[in-house]
Amino acid sequence: MAQTVPQREITVISELWVDATEKDGSGLYFEIMRRVFEPLGYSVKTQTTTYSRSVKLVQSKKMDIFLGSYIDEQERVLYPKWHFDAEQVAAVYKPSVINSWQGEASLKGKTVAWIKGYDYDEYLETELNKREVKSRRQGLSLLASDRIDALLDAHDEILEELDEDNLESKNLAISIVKDLRLYPAFSDSPRGNELRRIYDKQFEKLLRTGEIKRLFDEYEWERFPFTP
């Protein structure tokens, strides 16, 4: 049964990403949601949890929006026209296992892992042996012990995990696989459909006025995923 929430209160949930979706509600992505909805009188409430749980909470209509989905990645949710960011999906691997990176084709026949729920295989054309892990740390541990050949994740997240855990990275290589746009995903309900409509209209307006670019600059984001 769907959770009852005030009509003017929107619940946005996401995995915790540094400077994007922080536990205290700060971050670029949460701020974009506030800039979209709050001028219209909505109150945006934020939560952080695992990616897979974020998806389930929106699919079950207990939350309104989850962040950071690839287009049509999940079922039983609604996708808008406008993405809010794009990320570089990268592979981290041992050069002794993949000694000459030739793009995505280098993963052919390899055992490749990623965090449960990310479903990178839907966006890859190369046949590989898929394995899901609970966390980046687990994936890097499996990589170190040669139980997988490569770990796929957002490029920045891989670098952060290597830095935070002081992991030995000199024997690892990191290569970009592809860019994927990131979208908010809305609950599949009349309310979610209306919020999606508002998001597309307001986001386009903020993009046109330069507000989105100013936010990316304010947060010193490395890339601005929109053409001038």
C-alpha atoms as a printed R data frame, in Angstrom:
    type eleno elety resid chain resno      x       y       z
1   ATOM     1    CA   MET     A     1  0.000   0.000   0.000
2   ATOM     2    CA   ALA     A     2  1.412   3.389  -0.988
3   ATOM     3    CA   GLN     A     3  2.640   5.632   1.787
4   ATOM     4    CA   THR     A     4  0.475   8.680   2.471
5   ATOM     5    CA   VAL     A     5  2.453  11.918   2.185
6   ATOM     6    CA   PRO     A     6  1.368  15.541   1.915
7   ATOM     7    CA   GLN     A     7  0.575  16.386  -1.707
8   ATOM     8    CA   ARG     A     8  3.094  19.237  -1.740
9   ATOM     9    CA   GLU     A     9  5.893  17.149  -0.218
10  ATOM    10    CA   ILE     A    10  8.163  15.231  -2.592
11  ATOM    11    CA   THR     A    11 10.437  12.461  -1.384
12  ATOM    12    CA   VAL     A    12 13.660  12.024  -3.372
13  ATOM    13    CA   ILE     A    13 15.907   9.068  -2.591
14  ATOM    14    CA   SER     A    14 19.352   8.138  -3.861
15  ATOM    15    CA   GLU     A    15 22.517   6.275  -3.197
16  ATOM    16    CA   LEU     A    16 24.983   8.516  -1.359
17  ATOM    17    CA   TRP     A    17 27.360  10.154  -3.849
18  ATOM    18    CA   VAL     A    18 29.907  12.666  -2.602
19  ATOM    19    CA   ASP     A    19 29.002  16.279  -3.483
20  ATOM    20    CA   ALA     A    20 25.929  15.050  -5.374
21  ATOM    21    CA   THR     A    21 23.564  13.351  -2.919
22  ATOM    22    CA   GLU     A    22 24.876  13.757   0.605
23  ATOM    23    CA   LYS     A    23 23.199  12.277   3.675
24  ATOM    24    CA   ASP     A    24 22.404  15.767   5.032
25  ATOM    25    CA   GLY     A    25 20.492  16.656   1.855
26  ATOM    26    CA   SER     A    26 23.251  18.748   0.291
27  ATOM    27    CA   GLY     A    27 24.831  18.082  -3.089
28  ATOM    28    CA   LEU     A    28 24.391  19.055  -6.724
29  ATOM    29    CA   TYR     A    29 21.732  16.489  -7.630
30  ATOM    30    CA   PHE     A    30 19.524  17.192  -4.619
31  ATOM    31    CA   GLU     A    31 19.922  20.922  -5.237
32  ATOM    32    CA   ILE     A    32 18.762  20.506  -8.838
33  ATOM    33    CA   MET     A    33 15.603  18.807  -7.567
34  ATOM    34    CA   ARG     A    34 14.977  21.645  -5.148
35  ATOM    35    CA   ARG     A    35 15.470  24.279  -7.865
36  ATOM    36    CA   VAL     A    36 12.990  22.429 -10.062
37  ATOM    37    CA   PHE     A    37 10.185  21.894  -7.562
38  ATOM    38    CA   GLU     A    38 10.449  24.306  -4.638
39  ATOM    39    CA   PRO     A    39  9.623  27.506  -6.625
40  ATOM    40    CA   LEU     A    40  6.252  25.862  -7.350
41  ATOM    41    CA   GLY     A    41  5.516  25.398  -3.658
42  ATOM    42    CA   TYR     A    42  6.700  21.819  -3.202
43  ATOM    43    CA   SER     A    43  8.834  20.760  -0.244
44  ATOM    44    CA   VAL     A    44 11.628  18.388  -1.289
45  ATOM    45    CA   LYS     A    45 12.639  15.787   1.306
46  ATOM    46    CA   THR     A    46 15.763  13.711   0.658
47  ATOM    47    CA   GLN     A    47 17.023  10.315   1.829
48  ATOM    48    CA   THR     A    48 20.056   8.175   1.031
49  ATOM    49    CA   THR     A    49 20.266   4.400   0.941
50  ATOM    50    CA   THR     A    50 21.562   1.732  -1.446
51  ATOM    51    CA   TYR     A    51 20.789   2.079  -5.137
52  ATOM    52    CA   SER     A    52 18.751  -1.135  -5.282
53  ATOM    53    CA   ARG     A    53 16.637  -0.090  -2.292
54  ATOM    54    CA   SER     A    54 16.062   3.345  -3.839
55  ATOM    55    CA   VAL     A    55 14.656   1.639  -6.915
56  ATOM    56    CA   LYS     A    56 12.358  -0.626  -4.909
57  ATOM    57    CA   LEU     A    57 10.987   2.216  -2.798
58  ATOM    58    CA   VAL     A    58  9.958   4.159  -5.899
59  ATOM    59    CA   GLN     A    59  8.631   1.076  -7.677
60  ATOM    60    CA   SER     A    60  6.419   0.418  -4.634
61  ATOM    61    CA   LYS     A    61  5.360   4.106  -4.611
62  ATOM    62    CA   LYS     A    62  6.694   4.682  -1.093
63  ATOM    63    CA   MET     A    63  8.995   7.378  -2.513
64  ATOM    64    CA   ASP     A    64  8.393   9.727  -5.422
65  ATOM    65    CA   ILE     A    65 11.759   9.914  -7.221
66  ATOM    66    CA   PHE     A    66 15.070   8.092  -7.224
67  ATOM    67    CA   LEU     A    67 18.168   9.564  -8.816
68  ATOM    68    CA   GLY     A    68 20.887   8.341 -11.089
69  ATOM    69    CA   SER     A    69 19.101   5.917 -13.389
70  ATOM    70    CA   TYR     A    70 20.021   5.175 -16.979
71  ATOM    71    CA   ILE     A    71 17.190   5.580 -19.465
72  ATOM    72    CA   ASP     A    72 14.703   2.673 -19.347
73  ATOM    73    CA   GLU     A    73 17.013   0.846 -16.946
74  ATOM    74    CA   GLN     A    74 14.263  -0.078 -14.489
75  ATOM    75    CA   GLU     A    75 10.710  -1.323 -14.924
76  ATOM    76    CA   ARG     A    76  7.599   0.064 -13.205
77  ATOM    77    CA   VAL     A    77  8.940   3.637 -13.078
78  ATOM    78    CA   LEU     A    78  8.527   6.665 -15.345
79  ATOM    79    CA   TYR     A    79 11.394   8.363 -17.177
80  ATOM    80    CA   PRO     A    80 11.460  12.023 -18.229
81  ATOM    81    CA   LYS     A    81 12.828  13.624 -21.384
82  ATOM    82    CA   TRP     A    82 15.672  15.460 -19.638
83  ATOM    83    CA   HIS     A    83 18.741  13.908 -18.026
84  ATOM    84    CA   PHE     A    84 20.396  15.911 -15.248
85  ATOM    85    CA   ASP     A    85 23.954  14.626 -15.627
86  ATOM    86    CA   ALA     A    86 26.023  12.007 -17.432
87  ATOM    87    CA   GLU     A    87 28.697   9.763 -16.040
88  ATOM    88    CA   GLN     A    88 31.704   8.073 -17.519
89  ATOM    89    CA   VAL     A    89 31.419   4.352 -16.923
90  ATOM    90    CA   ALA     A    90 34.892   2.922 -16.469
91  ATOM    91    CA   ALA     A    91 36.507  -0.479 -16.097
92  ATOM    92    CA   VAL     A    92 39.216  -1.096 -13.517
93  ATOM    93    CA   TYR     A    93 41.377  -4.157 -14.159
94  ATOM    94    CA   LYS     A    94 44.857  -5.591 -13.944
95  ATOM    95    CA   PRO     A    95 47.006  -4.903 -17.042
96  ATOM    96    CA   SER     A    96 48.195  -8.501 -16.765
97  ATOM    97    CA   VAL     A    97 44.615  -9.611 -17.488
98  ATOM    98    CA   ILE     A    98 43.755  -6.998 -20.142
99  ATOM    99    CA   ASN     A    99 47.092  -5.889 -21.517
100 ATOM   100    CA   SER     A   100 45.880  -3.712 -24.383
101 ATOM   101    CA   TRP     A   101 42.659  -1.773 -23.889
102 ATOM   102    CA   GLN     A   102 40.559  -1.750 -27.060
103 ATOM   103    CA   GLY     A   103 37.380  -0.260 -25.647
104 ATOM   104    CA   GLU     A   104 34.348  -2.269 -24.653
105 ATOM   105    CA   ALA     A   105 35.482  -5.187 -26.841
106 ATOM   106    CA   SER     A   106 38.304  -5.803 -24.352
107 ATOM   107    CA   LEU     A   107 35.697  -7.175 -21.921
108 ATOM   108    CA   LYS     A   108 34.593  -9.960 -24.270
109 ATOM   109    CA   GLY     A   109 34.554 -13.302 -22.481
110 ATOM   110    CA   LYS     A   110 35.807 -11.750 -19.241
111 ATOM   111    CA   THR     A   111 34.223 -12.049 -15.807
112 ATOM   112    CA   VAL     A   112 33.021  -8.512 -15.127
113 ATOM   113    CA   ALA     A   113 31.366  -7.276 -11.950
114 ATOM   114    CA   TRP     A   114 29.334  -4.237 -10.950
115 ATOM   115    CA   ILE     A   115 27.174  -3.186  -8.025
116 ATOM   116    CA   LYS     A   116 23.812  -4.928  -7.819
117 ATOM   117    CA   GLY     A   117 21.107  -2.916  -9.537
118 ATOM   118    CA   TYR     A   118 23.339  -1.017 -11.950
119 ATOM   119    CA   ASP     A   119 22.514  -3.359 -14.868
120 ATOM   120    CA   TYR     A   120 25.359  -2.241 -17.112
121 ATOM   121    CA   ASP     A   121 24.804  -5.297 -19.307
122 ATOM   122    CA   GLU     A   122 21.726  -3.600 -20.787
123 ATOM   123    CA   TYR     A   123 23.994  -0.940 -22.297
124 ATOM   124    CA   LEU     A   124 26.870  -3.149 -23.440
125 ATOM   125    CA   GLU     A   125 27.072  -4.967 -26.745
126 ATOM   126    CA   THR     A   126 29.908  -7.262 -25.691
127 ATOM   127    CA   GLU     A   127 29.278 -10.777 -24.390
128 ATOM   128    CA   LEU     A   128 30.774 -11.223 -20.938
129 ATOM   129    CA   ASN     A   129 30.309 -13.176 -17.723
130 ATOM   130    CA   LYS     A   130 28.284 -10.991 -15.376
131 ATOM   131    CA   ARG     A   131 28.726 -10.901 -11.618
132 ATOM   132    CA   GLU     A   132 26.997  -8.557  -9.166
133 ATOM   133    CA   VAL     A   133 28.615  -7.311  -5.965
134 ATOM   134    CA   LYS     A   134 27.255  -5.522  -2.904
135 ATOM   135    CA   SER     A   135 29.799  -2.697  -2.905
136 ATOM   136    CA   ARG     A   136 32.775  -1.191  -4.713
137 ATOM   137    CA   ARG     A   137 35.005  -2.409  -1.921
138 ATOM   138    CA   GLN     A   138 33.853  -5.989  -2.432
139 ATOM   139    CA   GLY     A   139 34.382  -5.642  -6.181
140 ATOM   140    CA   LEU     A   140 37.917  -4.340  -5.760
141 ATOM   141    CA   SER     A   141 38.662  -7.153  -3.308
142 ATOM   142    CA   LEU     A   142 37.493  -9.733  -5.847
143 ATOM   143    CA   LEU     A   143 39.618  -8.014  -8.468
144 ATOM   144    CA   ALA     A   144 42.692  -8.112  -6.236
145 ATOM   145    CA   SER     A   145 42.235 -11.832  -5.607
146 ATOM   146    CA   ASP     A   146 41.702 -12.575  -9.325
147 ATOM   147    CA   ARG     A   147 38.136 -13.788  -8.828
148 ATOM   148    CA   ILE     A   148 36.908 -11.276 -11.414
149 ATOM   149    CA   ASP     A   149 38.683  -9.766 -14.398
150 ATOM   150    CA   ALA     A   150 37.244  -6.248 -14.211
151 ATOM   151    CA   LEU     A   151 34.943  -4.028 -12.170
152 ATOM   152    CA   LEU     A   152 32.625  -1.522 -13.867
153 ATOM   153    CA   ASP     A   153 31.533   1.654 -12.110
154 ATOM   154    CA   ALA     A   154 31.413   5.409 -12.517
155 ATOM   155    CA   HIS     A   155 34.954   6.647 -13.140
156 ATOM   156    CA   ASP     A   156 34.873   9.150 -10.272
157 ATOM   157    CA   GLU     A   157 33.488   6.586  -7.829
158 ATOM   158    CA   ILE     A   158 36.305   4.162  -8.629
159 ATOM   159    CA   LEU     A   159 38.934   6.843  -8.017
160 ATOM   160    CA   GLU     A   160 37.293   7.864  -4.750
161 ATOM   161    CA   GLU     A   161 37.117   4.283  -3.465
162 ATOM   162    CA   LEU     A   162 40.760   3.654  -4.312
163 ATOM   163    CA   ASP     A   163 41.743   6.864  -2.542
164 ATOM   164    CA   GLU     A   164 39.576   6.350   0.555
165 ATOM   165    CA   ASP     A   165 40.714   2.798   1.176
166 ATOM   166    CA   ASN     A   166 44.359   3.536   0.374
167 ATOM   167    CA   LEU     A   167 44.248   0.583  -1.978
168 ATOM   168    CA   GLU     A   168 47.252  -0.284  -4.064
169 ATOM   169    CA   SER     A   169 46.311   1.153  -7.437
170 ATOM   170    CA   LYS     A   170 49.633   1.209  -9.275
171 ATOM   171    CA   ASN     A   171 48.999  -2.346 -10.453
172 ATOM   172    CA   LEU     A   172 45.536  -1.451 -11.724
173 ATOM   173    CA   ALA     A   173 44.437   0.264 -14.918
174 ATOM   174    CA   ILE     A   174 41.282   2.326 -15.385
175 ATOM   175    CA   SER     A   175 39.746   2.850 -18.831
176 ATOM   176    CA   ILE     A   176 36.561   4.576 -19.965
177 ATOM   177    CA   VAL     A   177 33.957   2.209 -21.400
178 ATOM   178    CA   LYS     A   178 31.204   4.686 -22.351
179 ATOM   179    CA   ASP     A   179 29.210   7.725 -21.262
180 ATOM   180    CA   LEU     A   180 25.697   7.168 -19.949
181 ATOM   181    CA   ARG     A   181 23.152   9.874 -19.155
182 ATOM   182    CA   LEU     A   182 21.626   9.996 -15.680
183 ATOM   183    CA   TYR     A   183 17.910  10.562 -15.139
184 ATOM   184    CA   PRO     A   184 15.510  10.913 -12.245
185 ATOM   185    CA   ALA     A   185 12.970   8.074 -12.219
186 ATOM   186    CA   PHE     A   186  9.420   8.736 -11.012
187 ATOM   187    CA   SER     A   187  6.831   6.487  -9.414
188 ATOM   188    CA   ASP     A   188  4.495   4.942 -11.974
189 ATOM   189    CA   SER     A   189  1.358   6.696 -10.745
190 ATOM   190    CA   PRO     A   190 -0.750   9.745 -11.641
191 ATOM   191    CA   ARG     A   191  1.233  11.720  -9.057
192 ATOM   192    CA   GLY     A   192  4.540  10.505 -10.499
193 ATOM   193    CA   ASN     A   193  3.396  11.340 -14.014
194 ATOM   194    CA   GLU     A   194  2.533  14.884 -12.952
195 ATOM   195    CA   LEU     A   195  5.892  15.308 -11.195
196 ATOM   196    CA   ARG     A   196  7.631  14.060 -14.340
197 ATOM   197    CA   ARG     A   197  5.752  16.629 -16.435
198 ATOM   198    CA   ILE     A   198  6.737  19.414 -14.035
199 ATOM   199    CA   TYR     A   199 10.360  18.245 -13.975
200 ATOM   200    CA   ASP     A   200 10.712  18.297 -17.761
201 ATOM   201    CA   LYS     A   201  9.132  21.734 -18.062
202 ATOM   202    CA   GLN     A   202 11.052  23.329 -15.193
203 ATOM   203    CA   PHE     A   203 14.402  21.680 -15.932
204 ATOM   204    CA   GLU     A   204 14.308  22.884 -19.529
205 ATOM   205    CA   LYS     A   205 13.518  26.384 -18.294
206 ATOM   206    CA   LEU     A   206 16.443  26.314 -15.814
207 ATOM   207    CA   LEU     A   207 18.743  24.995 -18.514
208 ATOM   208    CA   ARG     A   208 17.709  27.757 -20.903
209 ATOM   209    CA   THR     A   209 18.204  30.521 -18.312
210 ATOM   210    CA   GLY     A   210 21.662  29.224 -17.375
211 ATOM   211    CA   GLU     A   211 20.680  28.206 -13.840
212 ATOM   212    CA   ILE     A   212 21.751  24.584 -14.324
213 ATOM   213    CA   LYS     A   213 25.151  25.689 -15.653
214 ATOM   214    CA   ARG     A   214 25.592  28.004 -12.660
215 ATOM   215    CA   LEU     A   215 24.892  25.103 -10.303
216 ATOM   216    CA   PHE     A   216 27.444  22.881 -12.057
217 ATOM   217    CA   ASP     A   217 29.982  25.708 -11.780
218 ATOM   218    CA   GLU     A   218 29.134  26.308  -8.118
219 ATOM   219    CA   TYR     A   219 29.805  22.659  -7.305
220 ATOM   220    CA   GLU     A   220 32.927  22.696  -9.505
221 ATOM   221    CA   TRP     A   221 31.635  19.756 -11.522
222 ATOM   222    CA   GLU     A   222 34.168  18.369 -13.951
223 ATOM   223    CA   ARG     A   223 31.803  18.031 -16.926
224 ATOM   224    CA   PHE     A   224 28.671  19.839 -18.072
225 ATOM   225    CA   PRO     A   225 26.621  17.255 -19.994
226 ATOM   226    CA   PHE     A   226 24.649  19.646 -22.188
227 ATOM   227    CA   THR     A   227 25.579  21.282 -25.470
228 ATOM   228    CA   PRO     A   228 25.626  25.091 -25.424
